[in-house]
Amino acid sequence: MGIPAPEPVQPDCFEVWPENWDAVLMWCRVQTQWRASAGGVIGLDYSAVEWLLRLYEVKDQRALLEDLQIMEGAALAAMHKEG
């Protein structure tokens, strides 16, 4: 028909350092476990996070939780960014 096909959209790719891989995998597992109020999202549901840490038999739960909290803080900042 003479209309060029659009270029396929490539997903953003990024490298994950091996020492961060467990945190990224757990982040993917907890991504639906947010607590919200009338004002919006307020943070992860730590009861669900704890359950997943036990379910996946994470050896150093404290360290992985701290990694998740860094990711949570960045996600909250992005969600609540104005403009």
Solvent accessible surface area in square Angstrom, and as a share of the most:
residue,aa,sasa,rsa
1,M,223,1.00
2,G,81,0.78
3,I,137,0.70
4,P,115,0.73
5,A,89,0.69
6,P,122,0.77
7,E,151,0.68
8,P,100,0.63
9,V,139,0.80
10,Q,136,0.60
11,P,102,0.64
12,D,135,0.70
13,C,121,0.72
14,F,159,0.66
15,E,146,0.65
16,V,34,0.20
17,W,153,0.54
18,P,119,0.75
19,E,126,0.57
20,N,61,0.31
21,W,120,0.42
22,D,98,0.51
23,A,6,0.05
24,V,32,0.18
25,L,62,0.31
26,M,1,0.00
27,W,49,0.17
28,C,68,0.41
29,R,85,0.31
30,V,0,0.00
31,Q,101,0.45
32,T,108,0.63
33,Q,60,0.27
34,W,64,0.22
35,R,122,0.44
36,A,73,0.57
37,S,61,0.39
38,A,120,0.93
39,G,75,0.72
40,G,28,0.27
41,V,39,0.22
42,I,106,0.54
43,G,7,0.07
44,L,10,0.05
45,D,30,0.16
46,Y,89,0.34
47,S,73,0.47
48,A,20,0.15
49,V,2,0.01
50,E,90,0.41
51,W,134,0.47
52,L,19,0.09
53,L,7,0.03
54,R,130,0.47
55,L,96,0.48
56,Y,104,0.40
57,E,145,0.65
58,V,31,0.18
59,K,203,0.86
60,D,85,0.44
61,Q,64,0.28
62,R,187,0.68
63,A,42,0.32
64,L,13,0.06
65,L,51,0.25
66,E,89,0.40
67,D,52,0.27
68,L,0,0.00
69,Q,71,0.31
70,I,127,0.64
71,M,49,0.22
72,E,16,0.07
73,G,38,0.37
74,A,65,0.50
75,A,23,0.18
76,L,34,0.17
77,A,66,0.51
78,A,72,0.56
79,M,90,0.40
80,H,96,0.43
81,K,159,0.67
82,E,162,0.73
83,G,123,1.19
